[in-house]
Amino acid sequence: MMRRDMACVKWKMELQGSTEDMWRKFKGKVKTAVEKHIPTRKIKKGGKAPWMLRVILAEIKKKKRMWKQRKKGKISEEYRRQESRVKKMIRKAKRKHEKELATDGDRNKRKISAFVKRKTQSRQSVGPLKNRAGATLTSNKEMADELNTFFS
């Protein structure tokens, strides 16, 4: 289909003028052909956490409304209670989700491996350190020795 559309274009007539004009016309033709023939789909980014429930989302919304009122100088004690309530609910939901993963690990290995992958992402390592003398330490052994002496 796309090849047929591109073959039907009279390129000698289309590609006349300066190089910039020819490039713009060619690029436009290819772009319209791609948009016409290649299906696109939205890539789902983020989304909600697997442990997030509607109840928790509603409580978070309530907390945000209370925060707006608190900024105006109203209901500060109620906001604190709501904040701690939301924190407890989130903590409970995370624990429950992790327990479900642990018990269902035999049946659904994809969920557990996705969870582990999220939790074990690489983090930046300890950078170059300076010892007490002011010398810069770059090797892992030197940095480990310096951290040992500092924390012991």
N, CA, C and O atoms as a GROMACS GRO file, in nm:
protein
  608
    1MET      N    1   0.082  -0.119   0.000
    1MET     CA    2   0.000   0.000   0.000
    1MET      C    3   0.086   0.126   0.000
    1MET      O    4   0.069   0.215  -0.083
    2MET      N    5   0.180   0.132   0.095
    2MET     CA    6   0.265   0.250   0.105
    2MET      C    7   0.355   0.260  -0.017
    2MET      O    8   0.377   0.370  -0.070
    3ARG      N    9   0.406   0.148  -0.062
    3ARG     CA   10   0.492   0.148  -0.182
    3ARG      C   11   0.414   0.195  -0.304
    3ARG      O   12   0.466   0.269  -0.388
    4ARG      N   13   0.288   0.151  -0.311
    4ARG     CA   14   0.205   0.190  -0.424
    4ARG      C   15   0.183   0.341  -0.424
    4ARG      O   16   0.190   0.406  -0.529
    5ASP      N   17   0.155   0.397  -0.306
    5ASP     CA   18   0.135   0.541  -0.297
    5ASP      C   19   0.262   0.617  -0.334
    5ASP      O   20   0.256   0.718  -0.404
    6MET      N   21   0.376   0.569  -0.287
    6MET     CA   22   0.502   0.636  -0.317
    6MET      C   23   0.539   0.621  -0.465
    6MET      O   24   0.601   0.710  -0.523
    7ALA      N   25   0.500   0.508  -0.527
    7ALA     CA   26   0.530   0.485  -0.669
    7ALA      C   27   0.442   0.573  -0.758
    7ALA      O   28   0.483   0.607  -0.869
    8CYS      N   29   0.324   0.609  -0.712
    8CYS     CA   30   0.232   0.691  -0.791
    8CYS      C   31   0.274   0.838  -0.798
    8CYS      O   32   0.226   0.913  -0.882
    9VAL      N   33   0.363   0.879  -0.710
    9VAL     CA   34   0.408   1.018  -0.707
    9VAL      C   35   0.498   1.043  -0.828
    9VAL      O   36   0.589   0.965  -0.856
   10LYS      N   37   0.472   1.155  -0.898
   10LYS     CA   38   0.557   1.192  -1.012
   10LYS      C   39   0.673   1.273  -0.955
   10LYS      O   40   0.664   1.395  -0.939
   11TRP      N   41   0.782   1.203  -0.925
   11TRP     CA   42   0.894   1.262  -0.854
   11TRP      C   43   0.965   1.370  -0.935
   11TRP      O   44   1.015   1.466  -0.877
   12LYS      N   45   0.971   1.355  -1.069
   12LYS     CA   46   1.040   1.456  -1.151
   12LYS      C   47   0.969   1.590  -1.142
   12LYS      O   48   1.033   1.696  -1.144
   13MET      N   49   0.836   1.586  -1.133
   13MET     CA   50   0.761   1.712  -1.123
   13MET      C   51   0.766   1.766  -0.979
   13MET      O   52   0.775   1.886  -0.956
   14GLU      N   53   0.760   1.674  -0.883
   14GLU     CA   54   0.760   1.715  -0.742
   14GLU      C   55   0.893   1.773  -0.699
   14GLU      O   56   0.899   1.873  -0.627
   15LEU      N   57   0.999   1.710  -0.745
   15LEU     CA   58   1.132   1.750  -0.698
   15LEU      C   59   1.196   1.849  -0.794
   15LEU      O   60   1.288   1.815  -0.869
   16GLN      N   61   1.145   1.970  -0.792
   16GLN     CA   62   1.203   2.079  -0.871
   16GLN      C   63   1.227   2.197  -0.779
   16GLN      O   64   1.156   2.216  -0.680
   17GLY      N   65   1.326   2.274  -0.812
   17GLY     CA   66   1.358   2.391  -0.731
   17GLY      C   67   1.485   2.368  -0.654
   17GLY      O   68   1.570   2.288  -0.692
   18SER      N   69   1.498   2.440  -0.544
   18SER     CA   70   1.620   2.430  -0.464
   18SER      C   71   1.623   2.299  -0.385
   18SER      O   72   1.523   2.228  -0.374
   19THR      N   73   1.738   2.270  -0.333
   19THR     CA   74   1.757   2.147  -0.256
   19THR      C   75   1.668   2.146  -0.133
   19THR      O   76   1.610   2.043  -0.098
   20GLU      N   77   1.657   2.261  -0.068
   20GLU     CA   78   1.572   2.271   0.052
   20GLU      C   79   1.426   2.243   0.018
   20GLU      O   80   1.358   2.172   0.092
   21ASP      N   81   1.378   2.299  -0.093
   21ASP     CA   82   1.239   2.276  -0.135
   21ASP      C   83   1.216   2.128  -0.167
   21ASP      O   84   1.114   2.071  -0.128
   22MET      N   85   1.311   2.068  -0.239
   22MET     CA   86   1.297   1.926  -0.274
   22MET      C   87   1.294   1.840  -0.148
   22MET      O   88   1.214   1.748  -0.136
   23TRP      N   89   1.383   1.872  -0.054
   23TRP     CA   90   1.387   1.794   0.071
   23TRP      C   91   1.257   1.808   0.148
   23TRP      O   92   1.205   1.709   0.199
   24ARG      N   93   1.203   1.931   0.157
   24ARG     CA   94   1.077   1.953   0.228
   24ARG      C   95   0.962   1.875   0.164
   24ARG      O   96   0.881   1.814   0.233
   25LYS      N   97   0.956   1.878   0.031
   25LYS     CA   98   0.849   1.805  -0.040
   25LYS      C   99   0.862   1.655  -0.018
   25LYS      O  100   0.764   1.586   0.011
   26PHE      N  101   0.986   1.604  -0.033
   26PHE     CA  102   1.009   1.460  -0.014
   26PHE      C  103   0.973   1.417   0.128
   26PHE      O  104   0.905   1.317   0.149
   27LYS      N  105   1.020   1.495   0.224
   27LYS     CA  106   0.993   1.465   0.365
   27LYS      C  107   0.842   1.468   0.393
   27LYS      O  108   0.791   1.384   0.466
   28GLY      N  109   0.773   1.565   0.336
   28GLY     CA  110   0.628   1.575   0.354
   28GLY      C  111   0.555   1.455   0.296
   28GLY      O  112   0.464   1.401   0.359
   29LYS      N  113   0.596   1.413   0.177
   29LYS     CA  114   0.532   1.296   0.114
   29LYS      C  115   0.552   1.170   0.198
   29LYS      O  116   0.459   1.093   0.221
   30VAL      N  117   0.676   1.150   0.244
   30VAL     CA  118   0.704   1.031   0.326
   30VAL      C  119   0.625   1.038   0.457
   30VAL      O  120   0.570   0.937   0.501
   31LYS      N  121   0.620   1.154   0.518
   31LYS     CA  122   0.549   1.168   0.645
   31LYS      C  123   0.400   1.139   0.629
   31LYS      O  124   0.342   1.069   0.712
   32THR      N  125   0.338   1.191   0.523
   32THR     CA  126   0.194   1.163   0.502
   32THR      C  127   0.170   1.015   0.474
   32THR      O  128   0.070   0.959   0.519
   33ALA      N  129   0.262   0.952   0.400
   33ALA     CA  130   0.247   0.809   0.372
   33ALA      C  131   0.259   0.728   0.500
   33ALA      O  132   0.184   0.632   0.522
   34VAL      N  133   0.354   0.764   0.586
   34VAL     CA  134   0.372   0.694   0.713
   34VAL      C  135   0.249   0.710   0.801
   34VAL      O  136   0.201   0.613   0.859
   35GLU      N  137   0.198   0.834   0.810
   35GLU     CA  138   0.080   0.858   0.893
   35GLU      C  139  -0.042   0.783   0.841
   35GLU      O  140  -0.126   0.738   0.919
   36LYS      N  141  -0.051   0.768   0.708
   36LYS     CA  142  -0.166   0.701   0.648
   36LYS      C  143  -0.160   0.549   0.665
   36LYS      O  144  -0.263   0.486   0.688
   37HIS      N  145  -0.041   0.490   0.653
   37HIS     CA  146  -0.031   0.345   0.645
   37HIS      C  147   0.023   0.275   0.768
   37HIS      O  148  -0.001   0.155   0.785
   38ILE      N  149   0.093   0.344   0.854
   38ILE     CA  150   0.151   0.277   0.970
   38ILE      C  151   0.067   0.309   1.092
   38ILE      O  152   0.057   0.425   1.133
   39PRO      N  153   0.008   0.206   1.152
   39PRO     CA  154  -0.077   0.231   1.269
   39PRO      C  155   0.007   0.271   1.390
   39PRO      O  156   0.119   0.223   1.408
   40THR      N  157  -0.049   0.358   1.470
   40THR     CA  158   0.021   0.400   1.591
   40THR      C  159  -0.062   0.362   1.712
   40THR      O  160  -0.184   0.343   1.703
   41ARG      N  161   0.004   0.353   1.823
   41ARG     CA  162  -0.066   0.326   1.948
   41ARG      C  163   0.000   0.409   2.056
   41ARG      O  164   0.119   0.440   2.050
   42LYS      N  165  -0.078   0.442   2.155
   42LYS     CA  166  -0.025   0.520   2.265
   42LYS      C  167   0.054   0.428   2.356
   42LYS      O  168   0.010   0.318   2.389
   43ILE      N  169   0.169   0.475   2.397
   43ILE     CA  170   0.250   0.399   2.491
   43ILE      C  171   0.206   0.439   2.630
   43ILE      O  172   0.208   0.557   2.666
   44LYS      N  173   0.168   0.341   2.706
   44LYS     CA  174   0.119   0.368   2.841
   44LYS      C  175   0.238   0.392   2.932
   44LYS      O  176   0.324   0.305   2.951
   45LYS      N  177   0.243   0.512   2.987
   45LYS     CA  178   0.352   0.546   3.077
   45LYS      C  179   0.300   0.554   3.218
   45LYS      O  180   0.189   0.601   3.244
   46GLY      N  181   0.381   0.505   3.308
   46GLY     CA  182   0.349   0.521   3.450
   46GLY      C  183   0.221   0.450   3.488
   46GLY      O  184   0.216   0.327   3.496
   47GLY      N  185   0.120   0.528   3.512
   47GLY     CA  186  -0.003   0.470   3.561
   47GLY      C  187   0.003   0.462   3.712
   47GLY      O  188   0.094   0.515   3.776
   48LYS      N  189  -0.094   0.396   3.768
   48LYS     CA  190  -0.094   0.386   3.914
   48LYS      C  191  -0.017   0.263   3.959
   48LYS      O  192   0.001   0.167   3.884
   49ALA      N  193   0.026   0.268   4.080
   49ALA     CA  194   0.101   0.157   4.138
   49ALA      C  195   0.008   0.037   4.152
   49ALA      O  196  -0.113   0.055   4.168
   50PRO      N  197   0.061  -0.085   4.146
   50PRO     CA  198  -0.025  -0.203   4.153
   50PRO      C  199  -0.095  -0.218   4.288
   50PRO      O  200  -0.196  -0.288   4.296
   51TRP      N  201  -0.045  -0.156   4.392
   51TRP     CA  202  -0.107  -0.167   4.524
   51TRP      C  203  -0.206  -0.055   4.550
   51TRP      O  204  -0.277  -0.058   4.651
   52MET      N  205  -0.214   0.044   4.460
   52MET     CA  206  -0.300   0.160   4.481
   52MET      C  207  -0.447   0.122   4.457
   52MET      O  208  -0.483   0.070   4.351
   53LEU      N  209  -0.530   0.147   4.558
   53LEU     CA  210  -0.672   0.116   4.550
   53LEU      C  211  -0.753   0.245   4.536
   53LEU      O  212  -0.702   0.354   4.564
   54ARG      N  213  -0.878   0.232   4.493
   54ARG     CA  214  -0.964   0.349   4.479
   54ARG      C  215  -0.983   0.421   4.612
   54ARG      O  216  -0.989   0.544   4.617
   55VAL      N  217  -0.993   0.344   4.718
   55VAL     CA  218  -1.014   0.403   4.851
   55VAL      C  219  -0.897   0.494   4.886
   55VAL      O  220  -0.915   0.604   4.938
   56ILE      N  221  -0.776   0.446   4.858
   56ILE     CA  222  -0.656   0.524   4.888
   56ILE      C  223  -0.652   0.650   4.801
   56ILE      O  224  -0.619   0.758   4.850
   57LEU      N  225  -0.686   0.637   4.673
   57LEU     CA  226  -0.687   0.753   4.585
   57LEU      C  227  -0.787   0.858   4.635
   57LEU      O  228  -0.758   0.978   4.631
   58ALA      N  229  -0.903   0.813   4.681
   58ALA     CA  230  -1.003   0.906   4.734
   58ALA      C  231  -0.950   0.977   4.859
   58ALA      O  232  -0.971   1.098   4.876
   59GLU      N  233  -0.881   0.903   4.945
   59GLU     CA  234  -0.826   0.964   5.067
   59GLU      C  235  -0.714   1.063   5.034
   59GLU      O  236  -0.698   1.164   5.102
   60ILE      N  237  -0.636   1.034   4.930
   60ILE     CA  238  -0.531   1.125   4.887
   60ILE      C  239  -0.593   1.254   4.835
   60ILE      O  240  -0.544   1.364   4.864
   61LYS      N  241  -0.701   1.242   4.756
   61LYS     CA  242  -0.771   1.361   4.707
   61LYS      C  243  -0.823   1.445   4.822
   61LYS      O  244  -0.814   1.568   4.821
   62LYS      N  245  -0.878   1.377   4.922
   62LYS     CA  246  -0.930   1.446   5.039
   62LYS      C  247  -0.816   1.520   5.110
   62LYS      O  248  -0.833   1.634   5.154
   63LYS      N  249  -0.702   1.455   5.121
   63LYS     CA  250  -0.585   1.516   5.186
   63LYS      C  251  -0.540   1.640   5.108
   63LYS      O  252  -0.505   1.741   5.168
   64LYS      N  253  -0.541   1.632   4.976
   64LYS     CA  254  -0.500   1.746   4.893
   64LYS      C  255  -0.596   1.864   4.911
   64LYS      O  256  -0.554   1.979   4.917
   65ARG      N  257  -0.726   1.834   4.920
   65ARG     CA  258  -0.823   1.942   4.945
   65ARG      C  259  -0.797   2.006   5.080
   65ARG      O  260  -0.803   2.128   5.094
   66MET      N  261  -0.768   1.923   5.180
   66MET     CA  262  -0.740   1.975   5.313
   66MET      C  263  -0.611   2.058   5.313
   66MET      O  264  -0.602   2.156   5.387
   67TRP      N  265  -0.513   2.020   5.232
   67TRP     CA  266  -0.388   2.094   5.224
   67TRP      C  267  -0.415   2.236   5.172
   67TRP      O  268  -0.358   2.333   5.222
   68LYS      N  269  -0.503   2.246   5.070
   68LYS     CA  270  -0.537   2.378   5.016
   68LYS      C  271  -0.601   2.464   5.124
   68LYS      O  272  -0.573   2.584   5.133
   69GLN      N  273  -0.686   2.404   5.205
   69GLN     CA  274  -0.750   2.479   5.313
   69GLN      C  275  -0.648   2.516   5.421
   69GLN      O  276  -0.655   2.624   5.479
   70ARG      N  277  -0.555   2.427   5.446
   70ARG     CA  278  -0.453   2.452   5.548
   70ARG      C  279  -0.364   2.568   5.508
   70ARG      O  280  -0.322   2.648   5.592
   71LYS      N  281  -0.333   2.578   5.377
   71LYS     CA  282  -0.251   2.688   5.330
   71LYS      C  283  -0.319   2.822   5.355
   71LYS      O  284  -0.253   2.924   5.374
   72LYS      N  285  -0.453   2.822   5.355
   72LYS     CA  286  -0.528   2.945   5.381
   72LYS      C  287  -0.539   2.973   5.531
   72LYS      O  288  -0.590   3.078   5.570
   73GLY      N  289  -0.491   2.881   5.613
   73GLY     CA  290  -0.491   2.902   5.757
   73GLY      C  291  -0.602   2.831   5.830
   73GLY      O  292  -0.629   2.863   5.946
   74LYS      N  293  -0.667   2.736   5.766
   74LYS     CA  294  -0.776   2.662   5.830
   74LYS      C  295  -0.734   2.518   5.856
   74LYS      O  296  -0.634   2.472   5.801
   75ILE      N  297  -0.806   2.449   5.938
   75ILE     CA  298  -0.800   2.305   5.972
   75ILE      C  299  -0.661   2.241   5.964
   75ILE      O  300  -0.638   2.156   5.877
   76SER      N  301  -0.571   2.278   6.049
   76SER     CA  302  -0.438   2.218   6.044
   76SER      C  303  -0.434   2.083   6.116
   76SER      O  304  -0.364   1.992   6.070
   77GLU      N  305  -0.507   2.067   6.226
   77GLU     CA  306  -0.506   1.940   6.300
   77GLU      C  307  -0.574   1.829   6.221
   77GLU      O  308  -0.527   1.715   6.221
   78GLU      N  309  -0.684   1.861   6.154
   78GLU     CA  310  -0.753   1.760   6.071
   78GLU      C  311  -0.662   1.715   5.957
   78GLU      O  312  -0.660   1.598   5.921
   79TYR      N  313  -0.589   1.810   5.901
   79TYR     CA  314  -0.497   1.775   5.791
   79TYR      C  315  -0.392   1.677   5.840
   79TYR      O  316  -0.361   1.580   5.770
   80ARG      N  317  -0.335   1.702   5.959
   80ARG     CA  318  -0.232   1.611   6.012
   80ARG      C  319  -0.287   1.471   6.031
   80ARG      O  320  -0.221   1.372   6.000
   81ARG      N  321  -0.411   1.463   6.084
   81ARG     CA  322  -0.472   1.330   6.103
   81ARG      C  323  -0.494   1.260   5.969
   81ARG      O  324  -0.468   1.141   5.955
   82GLN      N  325  -0.541   1.336   5.870
   82GLN     CA  326  -0.564   1.279   5.738
   82GLN      C  327  -0.433   1.234   5.675
   82GLN      O  328  -0.427   1.129   5.613
   83GLU      N  329  -0.329   1.313   5.692
   83GLU     CA  330  -0.198   1.278   5.636
   83GLU      C  331  -0.147   1.147   5.695
   83GLU      O  332  -0.100   1.060   5.622
   84SER      N  333  -0.156   1.133   5.828
   84SER     CA  334  -0.108   1.009   5.890
   84SER      C  335  -0.198   0.892   5.850
   84SER      O  336  -0.150   0.779   5.836
   85ARG      N  337  -0.326   0.918   5.833
   85ARG     CA  338  -0.418   0.811   5.790
   85ARG      C  339  -0.380   0.760   5.651
   85ARG      O  340  -0.377   0.640   5.627
   86VAL      N  341  -0.352   0.853   5.560
   86VAL     CA  342  -0.313   0.815   5.424
   86VAL      C  343  -0.182   0.737   5.426
   86VAL      O  344  -0.169   0.637   5.355
   87LYS      N  345  -0.086   0.782   5.506
   87LYS     CA  346   0.042   0.711   5.515
   87LYS      C  347   0.022   0.568   5.563
   87LYS      O  348   0.082   0.475   5.510
   88LYS      N  349  -0.063   0.551   5.665
   88LYS     CA  350  -0.090   0.416   5.717
   88LYS      C  351  -0.156   0.329   5.611
   88LYS      O  352  -0.120   0.213   5.594
   89MET      N  353  -0.253   0.388   5.538
   89MET     CA  354  -0.322   0.311   5.434
   89MET      C  355  -0.226   0.267   5.325
   89MET      O  356  -0.233   0.154   5.278
   90ILE      N  357  -0.137   0.356   5.286
   90ILE     CA  358  -0.040   0.322   5.181
   90ILE      C  359   0.054   0.213   5.230
   90ILE      O  360   0.082   0.118   5.157
   91ARG      N  361   0.104   0.227   5.353
   91ARG     CA  362   0.193   0.127   5.410
   91ARG      C  363   0.126  -0.010   5.413
   91ARG      O  364   0.186  -0.110   5.376
   92LYS      N  365  -0.001  -0.012   5.458
   92LYS     CA  366  -0.077  -0.138   5.466
   92LYS      C  367  -0.095  -0.200   5.328
   92LYS      O  368  -0.077  -0.320   5.309
   93ALA      N  369  -0.132  -0.115   5.231
   93ALA     CA  370  -0.156  -0.165   5.095
   93ALA      C  371  -0.029  -0.222   5.034
   93ALA      O  372  -0.033  -0.324   4.966
   94LYS      N  373   0.084  -0.156   5.058
   94LYS     CA  374   0.211  -0.207   5.005
   94LYS      C  375   0.246  -0.342   5.067
   94LYS      O  376   0.286  -0.435   4.998
   95ARG      N  377   0.228  -0.349   5.200
   95ARG     CA  378   0.257  -0.477   5.268
   95ARG      C  379   0.167  -0.588   5.214
   95ARG      O  380   0.213  -0.699   5.188
   96LYS      N  381   0.039  -0.558   5.198
   96LYS     CA  382  -0.056  -0.658   5.149
   96LYS      C  383  -0.017  -0.703   5.008
   96LYS      O  384  -0.021  -0.822   4.978
   97HIS      N  385   0.022  -0.607   4.923
   97HIS     CA  386   0.062  -0.640   4.787
   97HIS      C  387   0.186  -0.730   4.787
   97HIS      O  388   0.193  -0.826   4.711
   98GLU      N  389   0.283  -0.699   4.873
   98GLU     CA  390   0.405  -0.780   4.881
   98GLU      C  391   0.375  -0.920   4.932
   98GLU      O  392   0.434  -1.017   4.885
   99LYS      N  393   0.283  -0.932   5.030
   99LYS     CA  394   0.245  -1.064   5.078
   99LYS      C  395   0.175  -1.144   4.970
   99LYS      O  396   0.200  -1.264   4.955
  100GLU      N  397   0.089  -1.079   4.892
  100GLU     CA  398   0.022  -1.148   4.782
  100GLU      C  399   0.122  -1.195   4.678
  100GLU      O  400   0.110  -1.306   4.626
  101LEU      N  401   0.222  -1.112   4.649
  101LEU     CA  402   0.326  -1.154   4.555
  101LEU      C  403   0.402  -1.275   4.608
  101LEU      O  404   0.434  -1.367   4.532
  102ALA      N  405   0.430  -1.275   4.738
  102ALA     CA  406   0.505  -1.385   4.797
  102ALA      C  407   0.425  -1.515   4.792
  102ALA      O  408   0.481  -1.621   4.765
  103THR      N  409   0.294  -1.506   4.818
  103THR     CA  410   0.213  -1.629   4.817
  103THR      C  411   0.180  -1.675   4.676
  103THR      O  412   0.168  -1.795   4.652
  104ASP      N  413   0.164  -1.580   4.582
  104ASP     CA  414   0.130  -1.617   4.444
  104ASP      C  415   0.252  -1.635   4.356
  104ASP      O  416   0.239  -1.654   4.235
  105GLY      N  417   0.371  -1.631   4.414
  105GLY     CA  418   0.494  -1.641   4.336
  105GLY      C  419   0.507  -1.767   4.255
  105GLY      O  420   0.568  -1.766   4.149
  106ASP      N  421   0.449  -1.875   4.303
  106ASP     CA  422   0.458  -2.002   4.230
  106ASP      C  423   0.370  -1.999   4.105
  106ASP      O  424   0.405  -2.057   4.002
  107ARG      N  425   0.256  -1.931   4.116
  107ARG     CA  426   0.162  -1.929   4.003
  107ARG      C  427   0.196  -1.822   3.899
  107ARG      O  428   0.184  -1.847   3.779
  108ASN      N  429   0.238  -1.705   3.944
  108ASN     CA  430   0.260  -1.595   3.850
  108ASN      C  431   0.400  -1.537   3.869
  108ASN      O  432   0.422  -1.447   3.950
  109LYS      N  433   0.494  -1.589   3.794
  109LYS     CA  434   0.634  -1.549   3.808
  109LYS      C  435   0.662  -1.413   3.744
  109LYS      O  436   0.758  -1.347   3.782
  110ARG      N  437   0.580  -1.371   3.648
  110ARG     CA  438   0.602  -1.242   3.583
  110ARG      C  439   0.583  -1.127   3.680
  110ARG      O  440   0.660  -1.031   3.680
  111LYS      N  441   0.482  -1.137   3.765
  111LYS     CA  442   0.456  -1.030   3.861
  111LYS      C  443   0.573  -1.015   3.958
  111LYS      O  444   0.618  -0.905   3.987
  112ILE      N  445   0.620  -1.128   4.007
  112ILE     CA  446   0.728  -1.123   4.106
  112ILE      C  447   0.858  -1.075   4.042
  112ILE      O  448   0.933  -1.002   4.106
  113SER      N  449   0.885  -1.115   3.919
  113SER     CA  450   1.009  -1.069   3.856
  113SER      C  451   1.000  -0.921   3.820
  113SER      O  452   1.101  -0.851   3.826
  114ALA      N  453   0.882  -0.871   3.784
  114ALA     CA  454   0.866  -0.728   3.758
  114ALA      C  455   0.885  -0.649   3.887
  114ALA      O  456   0.945  -0.542   3.885
  115PHE      N  457   0.834  -0.700   3.998
  115PHE     CA  458   0.850  -0.636   4.128
  115PHE      C  459   0.997  -0.628   4.166
  115PHE      O  460   1.045  -0.523   4.210
  116VAL      N  461   1.067  -0.739   4.150
  116VAL     CA  462   1.210  -0.743   4.185
  116VAL      C  463   1.288  -0.648   4.096
  116VAL      O  464   1.379  -0.580   4.143
  117LYS      N  465   1.255  -0.644   3.968
  117LYS     CA  466   1.325  -0.556   3.875
  117LYS      C  467   1.307  -0.410   3.914
  117LYS      O  468   1.402  -0.332   3.907
  118ARG      N  469   1.185  -0.372   3.955
  118ARG     CA  470   1.159  -0.235   3.998
  118ARG      C  471   1.238  -0.199   4.123
  118ARG      O  472   1.286  -0.087   4.137
  119LYS      N  473   1.252  -0.296   4.212
  119LYS     CA  474   1.318  -0.269   4.340
  119LYS      C  475   1.469  -0.273   4.331
  119LYS      O  476   1.537  -0.218   4.418
  120THR      N  477   1.525  -0.338   4.229
  120THR     CA  478   1.670  -0.354   4.221
  120THR      C  479   1.730  -0.276   4.105
  120THR      O  480   1.823  -0.324   4.040
  121GLN      N  481   1.677  -0.158   4.078
  121GLN     CA  482   1.736  -0.077   3.972
  121GLN      C  483   1.873  -0.028   4.018
  121GLN      O  484   1.896  -0.005   4.136
  122SER      N  485   1.962  -0.012   3.921
  122SER     CA  486   2.097   0.030   3.958
  122SER      C  487   2.095   0.175   4.006
  122SER      O  488   2.022   0.259   3.954
  123ARG      N  489   2.175   0.200   4.104
  123ARG     CA  490   2.186   0.333   4.160
  123ARG      C  491   2.329   0.381   4.145
  123ARG      O  492   2.421   0.302   4.123
  124GLN      N  493   2.348   0.511   4.158
  124GLN     CA  494   2.482   0.565   4.143
  124GLN      C  495   2.572   0.512   4.253
  124GLN      O  496   2.530   0.495   4.368
  125SER      N  497   2.695   0.487   4.216
  125SER     CA  498   2.790   0.436   4.313
  125SER      C  499   2.852   0.551   4.391
  125SER      O  500   2.829   0.668   4.361
  126VAL      N  501   2.929   0.516   4.492
  126VAL     CA  502   2.998   0.616   4.571
  126VAL      C  503   3.107   0.677   4.484
  126VAL      O  504   3.187   0.606   4.423
  127GLY      N  505   3.108   0.808   4.478
  127GLY     CA  506   3.201   0.877   4.392
  127GLY      C  507   3.340   0.884   4.450
  127GLY      O  508   3.365   0.823   4.554
  128PRO      N  509   3.430   0.956   4.387
  128PRO     CA  510   3.564   0.971   4.442
  128PRO      C  511   3.558   1.042   4.577
  128PRO      O  512   3.485   1.139   4.594
  129LEU      N  513   3.635   0.992   4.672
  129LEU     CA  514   3.637   1.046   4.808
  129LEU      C  515   3.771   1.113   4.835
  129LEU      O  516   3.872   1.086   4.769
  130LYS      N  517   3.769   1.202   4.934
  130LYS     CA  518   3.894   1.263   4.979
  130LYS      C  519   3.923   1.211   5.119
  130LYS      O  520   3.834   1.207   5.204
  131ASN      N  521   4.047   1.171   5.142
  131ASN     CA  522   4.084   1.125   5.276
  131ASN      C  523   4.121   1.246   5.362
  131ASN      O  524   4.113   1.360   5.317
  132ARG      N  525   4.161   1.220   5.485
  132ARG     CA  526   4.193   1.330   5.578
  132ARG      C  527   4.310   1.415   5.532
  132ARG      O  528   4.319   1.534   5.564
  133ALA      N  529   4.399   1.354   5.456
  133ALA     CA  530   4.515   1.428   5.406
  133ALA      C  531   4.478   1.516   5.287
  133ALA      O  532   4.556   1.604   5.248
  134GLY      N  533   4.359   1.494   5.229
  134GLY     CA  534   4.314   1.574   5.116
  134GLY      C  535   4.337   1.508   4.982
  134GLY      O  536   4.304   1.565   4.878
  135ALA      N  537   4.393   1.386   4.982
  135ALA     CA  538   4.417   1.315   4.857
  135ALA      C  539   4.286   1.254   4.806
  135ALA      O  540   4.205   1.206   4.886
  136THR      N  541   4.267   1.255   4.677
  136THR     CA  542   4.147   1.199   4.616
  136THR      C  543   4.163   1.049   4.596
  136THR      O  544   4.262   1.003   4.539
  137LEU      N  545   4.064   0.973   4.644
  137LEU     CA  546   4.066   0.827   4.631
  137LEU      C  547   3.967   0.786   4.523
  137LEU      O  548   3.851   0.826   4.526
  138THR      N  549   4.013   0.705   4.428
  138THR     CA  550   3.925   0.664   4.318
  138THR      C  551   3.903   0.513   4.313
  138THR      O  552   3.798   0.470   4.267
  139SER      N  553   3.996   0.433   4.357
  139SER     CA  554   3.979   0.288   4.347
  139SER      C  555   3.881   0.240   4.455
  139SER      O  556   3.871   0.300   4.563
  140ASN      N  557   3.811   0.134   4.425
  140ASN     CA  558   3.710   0.081   4.517
  140ASN      C  559   3.770   0.040   4.650
  140ASN      O  560   3.711   0.065   4.755
  141LYS      N  561   3.889  -0.022   4.646
  141LYS     CA  562   3.952  -0.069   4.770
  141LYS      C  563   3.990   0.049   4.859
  141LYS      O  564   3.967   0.046   4.980
  142GLU      N  565   4.049   0.152   4.799
  142GLU     CA  566   4.086   0.270   4.877
  142GLU      C  567   3.964   0.337   4.940
  142GLU      O  568   3.967   0.375   5.057
  143MET      N  569   3.857   0.350   4.862
  143MET     CA  570   3.735   0.414   4.914
  143MET      C  571   3.674   0.329   5.025
  143MET      O  572   3.626   0.383   5.125
  144ALA      N  573   3.675   0.196   5.008
  144ALA     CA  574   3.619   0.107   5.111
  144ALA      C  575   3.701   0.117   5.240
  144ALA      O  576   3.644   0.123   5.349
  145ASP      N  577   3.832   0.120   5.228
  145ASP     CA  578   3.918   0.133   5.346
  145ASP      C  579   3.892   0.266   5.416
  145ASP      O  580   3.884   0.270   5.539
  146GLU      N  581   3.879   0.374   5.339
  146GLU     CA  582   3.855   0.505   5.400
  146GLU      C  583   3.719   0.509   5.470
  146GLU      O  584   3.708   0.566   5.579
  147LEU      N  585   3.616   0.450   5.408
  147LEU     CA  586   3.484   0.447   5.472
  147LEU      C  587   3.489   0.362   5.599
  147LEU      O  588   3.426   0.396   5.699
  148ASN      N  589   3.562   0.251   5.596
  148ASN     CA  590   3.577   0.166   5.716
  148ASN      C  591   3.642   0.243   5.830
  148ASN      O  592   3.596   0.236   5.944
  149THR      N  593   3.748   0.315   5.800
  149THR     CA  594   3.815   0.390   5.906
  149THR      C  595   3.727   0.504   5.956
  149THR      O  596   3.728   0.536   6.075
  150PHE      N  597   3.650   0.565   5.868
  150PHE     CA  598   3.562   0.675   5.910
  150PHE      C  599   3.450   0.626   6.001
  150PHE      O  600   3.420   0.690   6.102
  151PHE      N  601   3.388   0.513   5.967
  151PHE     CA  602   3.272   0.464   6.042
  151PHE      C  603   3.309   0.373   6.159
  151PHE      O  604   3.221   0.338   6.238
  152SER      N  605   3.436   0.335   6.174
  152SER     CA  606   3.473   0.249   6.286
  152SER      C  607   3.519   0.329   6.405
  152SER      O  608   3.554   0.272   6.508
   0.00000   0.00000   0.00000
